[in-house]
């Protein structure tokens, strides 16, 4: 026998308040736009616009016989300003520091990630048109476009948050938007140690690797924290060095004074004017960089990056999508092939082995926590195979009562192959102590 359908839970007061504010907004949007110049309003500061709207609002509410208390009126003004100047319903989520990712699946389904866990919010867009308006506002700010002829776009928000947008006809249920929020809190290797993302000895080795100008490849899956780790590792770059960063959508936040930031450009409406990663890496080599930092290797730019690493740009860093260090090397090899170079497999692997010194594998584990699961150095070649040795590995031991995974960051106890480089920078002794 089927159970009786449970009674609906009574609505919370805050839900009722939000519903009345949103209902009021629907009624007064038309009359408000008739009394206020929207294009002129966009040039006003938030405070000035709030003052103007508040003055007009009381008359409209009275004429429409809508009764709202003072708190609801304040919320209504905020909602209207967010629609005019900001990103509408997203503003509240962007202001919430506990949220790391925002995922929009059409106008009526918005998920957020908190502490590595996804939850569905009760926030909605009015309709597809409202969502598309916000998407257009995001991309227009950085001189890009998203429309039927160009339905996919990488962009960034003013605070540095990374955005990916894909719209119909490719997205069947309305525009899909993924936002990786930029954290105001600076994540350093010390912070990672305190959060148990890495161990103290691992922190020491990574600092020495950065200061010893090793070429470092950061490997991991989507959302594993590759860019965060890259930002943390970049703090080891000496302030006297000239650094060139290359990204699809600029999000790296380097603290050094001498940084040149480059960003790719998509083609225009006529299909011309595209500037690719390969173009930027080639150009960066003419800019006398001490180090090149590539946001993510995705294709043929791999060969140019390897050549840069092999021609005096020690200490360069980049990220790659891969599930383990060995797979990262294989993917790098495949990407070199994508550049159209028909190199013999052995010659290609020799390029990789001589260019890459260290692979740092980062993973988002099932408890939502991001950890460095492996630090592996590239030693050289044996026949046609790239040889590596693992310096650290995370060993899973179990989980506690709260579902947090327990494990140890175990050092291999080996003498790192890069000890000689560390010795040149006077760092061999702390390196050996960290590994013992």
C-alpha positions in Angstrom: 0.0 0.0 0.0 1.3 3.4 -0.9 2.0 5.9 1.9 -0.2 9.0 2.0 1.5 12.0 0.4 3.1 14.0 3.2 1.7 17.5 3.9 3.7 20.4 2.6 5.9 22.0 5.2 4.8 25.5 6.2 6.6 28.2 4.4 9.3 30.0 6.4 8.8 33.8 7.1 11.9 34.7 5.1 10.6 32.7 2.1 7.3 34.5 2.3 9.1 37.8 2.5 11.3 37.0 -0.5 8.3 35.9 -2.5 6.4 39.2 -1.8 9.5 41.2 -2.7 9.9 39.3 -6.0 6.2 39.6 -6.8 6.4 43.4 -6.1 9.5 43.7 -8.4 7.5 42.1 -11.2 4.8 44.7 -10.9 6.9 47.8 -10.6 9.7 47.1 -13.1 7.7 48.6 -16.0 6.6 51.8 -14.2 10.2 52.2 -12.8 11.9 52.0 -16.2 9.4 54.6 -17.5 10.5 57.1 -14.8 14.3 56.3 -14.7 16.8 56.4 -17.6 18.4 52.9 -17.4 21.4 53.8 -19.5 22.1 56.9 -17.4 21.5 54.8 -14.2 24.2 52.4 -15.2 26.7 55.2 -14.9 25.7 56.1 -11.3 27.3 54.7 -8.2 25.3 52.1 -6.3 24.5 54.6 -3.5 23.3 57.3 -5.9 21.1 54.8 -7.8 19.6 53.5 -4.5 18.7 57.0 -3.5 16.9 57.7 -6.8 15.0 54.4 -6.8 14.0 54.8 -3.2 12.5 58.2 -4.0 10.5 56.9 -7.0 9.6 53.6 -5.3 7.3 54.9 -2.6 5.0 56.6 -5.1 4.8 53.5 -7.4 4.1 51.2 -4.4 1.3 53.6 -3.3 -0.2 53.8 -6.7 -0.1 50.0 -7.1 -1.5 49.5 -3.6 1.4 47.3 -2.7 2.3 47.2 1.0 5.8 46.3 2.1 7.6 46.8 5.4 10.8 48.8 5.6 13.0 45.7 5.4 11.1 44.4 2.3 11.4 47.8 0.7 15.2 47.7 1.3 15.4 44.2 -0.2 13.3 45.4 -3.2 15.7 48.3 -3.9 18.7 45.9 -3.7 17.0 43.5 -6.1 16.3 46.2 -8.6 19.9 47.6 -8.4 21.3 44.1 -8.9 19.2 43.8 -12.0 20.3 47.2 -13.3 24.0 47.3 -12.4 25.0 43.8 -11.3 24.3 40.2 -12.1 20.8 40.0 -10.8 20.1 36.9 -8.5 23.8 36.0 -8.6 24.9 39.0 -6.5 23.8 37.3 -3.2 25.7 34.1 -4.1 28.8 36.0 -5.2 28.8 37.9 -1.9 28.6 34.6 0.1 32.2 33.8 1.1 31.4 30.2 1.9 30.5 29.4 -1.7 33.3 28.4 -4.0 31.4 27.4 -7.2 28.1 28.5 -8.7 26.5 26.2 -11.4 23.5 27.5 -13.3 21.5 24.9 -15.3 18.9 27.1 -17.1 17.0 29.9 -15.3 15.3 27.8 -12.6 18.1 25.6 -11.3 21.1 27.0 -9.5 23.6 24.8 -7.5 26.4 26.0 -5.3 29.4 24.3 -3.8 30.2 24.8 -0.1 33.1 22.8 1.5 33.3 20.5 -1.5 29.5 19.6 -1.4 26.9 20.6 -4.0 23.5 21.9 -2.9 20.5 23.3 -4.8 19.6 26.9 -3.9 16.1 28.4 -4.0 17.4 31.3 -6.1 15.9 31.6 -9.6 16.1 33.8 -12.7 12.8 35.2 -14.0 13.1 33.4 -17.3 15.5 32.5 -20.1 15.7 36.1 -21.3 16.7 37.3 -17.8 19.5 34.7 -17.7 20.7 35.5 -21.2 20.8 39.2 -20.3 23.1 38.5 -17.3 25.3 36.2 -19.5 25.6 39.0 -22.1 26.5 41.5 -19.4 29.3 39.3 -18.1 31.0 38.7 -21.5 30.5 42.3 -22.7 32.5 43.7 -19.8 35.7 42.0 -21.2 35.0 42.6 -24.9 33.7 39.1 -25.7 30.3 37.9 -27.0 28.0 35.0 -26.6 25.3 34.4 -29.2 24.0 31.7 -31.6 27.1 32.1 -33.8 29.4 31.9 -30.8 27.5 29.9 -28.2 30.5 29.1 -25.9 32.6 31.6 -24.0 35.2 31.7 -21.3 35.1 35.0 -19.3 35.9 36.4 -15.9 34.1 38.7 -13.4 35.5 42.0 -12.1 36.8 40.2 -9.0 38.7 37.6 -11.0 36.2 34.8 -10.7 36.3 32.4 -13.7 33.2 32.0 -15.8 32.2 29.5 -18.5 29.0 30.1 -20.5 27.3 27.8 -23.0 23.9 28.7 -24.4 21.2 27.3 -26.7 21.2 25.6 -29.2 24.1 23.7 -27.6 22.6 23.9 -24.1 19.2 22.3 -24.4 17.5 23.6 -21.2 18.6 27.2 -21.3 22.0 28.8 -20.8 24.4 26.9 -18.6 26.9 29.0 -16.6 29.7 27.7 -14.4 31.4 30.2 -12.0 34.6 29.4 -10.2 34.7 32.1 -7.5 37.9 34.0 -6.8 38.7 33.8 -3.2 39.7 37.1 -1.4 41.5 34.9 1.1 45.0 34.3 -0.2 45.9 30.6 -0.2 49.5 30.0 0.5 51.5 26.8 1.1 51.4 27.6 4.8 47.6 27.8 4.7 47.4 24.5 2.9 49.6 22.9 5.6 47.3 24.3 8.3 44.2 22.9 6.5 45.9 19.5 6.1 45.9 19.8 2.3 49.7 19.0 2.5 52.2 18.0 5.2 54.9 20.3 6.6 57.7 18.4 4.9 55.8 18.5 1.6 55.4 22.3 2.0 59.2 22.6 2.5 60.0 20.5 -0.6 57.5 22.5 -2.8 59.0 25.8 -1.5 62.5 24.6 -2.3 61.3 23.3 -5.8 59.9 26.8 -6.5 63.0 28.7 -5.3 65.3 26.2 -7.1 63.7 27.2 -10.4 62.3 23.8 -11.3 59.9 23.5 -14.2 56.7 22.3 -12.5 53.6 20.7 -13.9 50.5 20.8 -11.7 48.1 17.9 -12.6 44.6 17.3 -11.4 40.9 16.9 -12.4 38.3 19.5 -12.8 37.8 21.6 -9.6 40.7 19.9 -7.9 42.4 23.2 -7.0 45.1 23.3 -9.7 44.9 27.1 -10.2 44.9 27.7 -6.4 48.0 25.6 -6.0 49.6 27.4 -9.0 48.9 30.7 -7.3 50.5 29.4 -4.0 53.5 28.0 -5.8 54.0 31.3 -7.7 54.8 33.0 -4.4 58.2 31.3 -4.5 59.1 33.4 -7.5 61.8 36.0 -6.7 60.5 39.6 -6.8 63.4 40.6 -9.1 62.2 38.2 -11.9 60.1 39.1 -14.9 57.1 36.8 -15.1 54.8 36.4 -18.1 51.4 34.7 -17.5 49.3 33.3 -20.3 45.6 32.2 -19.8 42.4 31.8 -21.7 40.6 33.9 -19.0 42.9 35.7 -16.7 42.5 34.5 -13.1 46.1 34.1 -11.7 46.8 36.5 -8.9 50.6 36.8 -8.7 52.0 39.1 -6.0 55.3 39.9 -7.7 55.8 43.5 -9.0 57.1 42.5 -12.4 54.3 40.5 -14.0 53.0 40.8 -17.6 49.5 39.2 -18.0 48.4 37.9 -21.4 45.0 36.6 -22.4 43.8 34.8 -25.5 41.2 36.4 -27.8 38.4 34.6 -29.7 37.7 35.3 -33.4 35.4 38.2 -34.3 32.1 37.9 -36.2 33.9 37.3 -39.5 36.0 34.5 -37.9 39.1 36.6 -37.9 41.4 38.1 -35.2 41.8 35.0 -33.0 44.8 34.9 -30.8 45.5 31.5 -29.4 47.6 30.1 -26.6 50.3 29.1 -29.1 50.5 32.7 -30.4 50.9 34.1 -26.9 53.6 31.5 -25.9 55.6 32.2 -29.0 55.3 36.0 -28.4 56.2 35.6 -24.7 59.5 34.2 -25.7 60.4 37.5 -27.4 59.5 39.4 -24.2 62.6 38.4 -22.2 60.7 36.5 -19.5 62.6 34.9 -16.6 59.6 32.5 -16.1 56.5 31.7 -18.1 53.4 30.6 -16.2 50.7 29.0 -18.4 47.2 28.8 -16.9 46.5 25.4 -18.5 47.9 23.4 -21.3 45.1 22.2 -23.6 46.6 21.7 -27.0 49.4 22.5 -29.4 50.9 25.1 -27.1 52.5 22.2 -25.2 55.4 22.0 -27.7 56.1 25.8 -27.4 56.0 25.5 -23.6 58.4 22.6 -23.6 60.8 24.5 -25.9 60.6 27.5 -23.5 61.4 25.3 -20.5 64.3 23.8 -22.5 65.8 27.1 -23.6 66.6 29.0 -20.4 63.2 29.7 -18.9 63.8 27.6 -15.8 61.1 27.9 -13.1 58.2 27.9 -15.5 54.9 26.4 -14.3 51.7 25.2 -15.9 48.6 23.0 -15.1 47.2 20.1 -17.0 44.1 17.9 -16.7 45.1 14.4 -15.6 44.3 11.8 -13.0 47.9 10.9 -12.0 51.5 11.9 -12.9 52.1 9.2 -15.5 48.8 10.2 -17.3 50.0 13.8 -17.2 53.1 12.9 -19.1 51.0 10.9 -21.6 48.6 13.8 -22.1 51.5 16.1 -22.6 52.9 13.8 -25.3 49.5 13.7 -27.0 49.3 17.5 -27.0 52.7 17.8 -28.6 51.3 15.6 -31.4 48.3 18.0 -31.7 50.7 20.7 -32.8 51.4 18.8 -36.0 55.0 17.8 -35.2 55.7 14.3 -36.4 58.5 13.7 -34.0 59.5 10.1 -33.2 58.1 9.0 -29.8 61.5 8.8 -28.3 62.5 12.3 -29.4 59.2 13.7 -28.1 59.7 12.0 -24.7 63.2 13.2 -24.4 61.9 16.8 -24.9 59.4 16.2 -22.1 61.9 14.5 -19.8 64.5 17.3 -20.2 61.8 20.1 -19.8 59.7 18.9 -16.8 61.3 18.5 -13.4 58.4 18.0 -11.1 54.7 16.9 -11.3 52.4 17.8 -8.4 49.2 15.8 -8.4 46.2 17.5 -6.7 42.8 15.8 -6.1 39.4 16.7 -4.7 38.6 13.7 -2.6 35.2 12.3 -1.6 35.0 14.2 1.7 35.2 17.4 -0.4 38.7 18.3 0.7 41.5 19.0 -1.8 44.8 17.3 -1.1 48.1 16.9 -2.9 48.1 13.2 -3.4 51.6 12.8 -5.1 54.8 14.8 -5.7 56.7 13.0 -8.5 59.9 14.1 -10.1 61.0 13.3 -13.6 64.4 11.6 -13.5 65.2 11.0 -17.2 64.9 8.3 -19.8 65.4 4.6 -19.9 65.2 3.4 -23.5 62.0 5.0 -24.8 60.3 5.4 -21.4 60.3 8.5 -19.2 61.5 7.5 -15.7 60.1 9.1 -12.6 60.4 8.7 -8.8 57.6 9.6 -6.3 58.8 11.8 -3.5 55.5 12.0 -1.5 52.2 10.1 -1.7 49.0 10.4 0.3 48.1 7.1 1.9 44.4 6.7 2.8 43.9 5.1 6.2 40.1 5.4 6.8 37.6 8.1 7.8 36.4 9.7 11.1 32.9 10.0 12.4 32.2 13.2 10.4 33.1 11.5 7.1 36.5 13.2 6.8 39.2 11.1 5.2 42.2 10.2 7.3 45.6 9.5 5.8 49.3 10.3 5.9 51.5 12.3 3.4 54.3 9.8 3.3 57.8 10.8 2.1 59.5 8.1 0.0 62.8 8.8 1.9 64.7 9.1 -1.4 67.3 11.7 -2.2 65.6 13.9 -4.8 67.1 14.0 -8.3 67.0 17.8 -8.1 69.3 18.0 -5.0 72.1 19.4 -7.2 69.9 22.3 -8.3 68.8 22.9 -4.7 72.5 22.9 -3.7 73.2 25.6 -6.3 70.7 27.8 -4.4 72.0 26.8 -1.0 68.9 24.7 -0.2 70.2 21.1 -0.3 70.3 20.6 3.5 66.7 21.6 4.2 65.7 19.5 1.2 67.4 16.3 2.5 66.0 17.0 6.0 62.4 17.3 4.7 62.8 14.0 2.8 64.2 12.0 5.6 
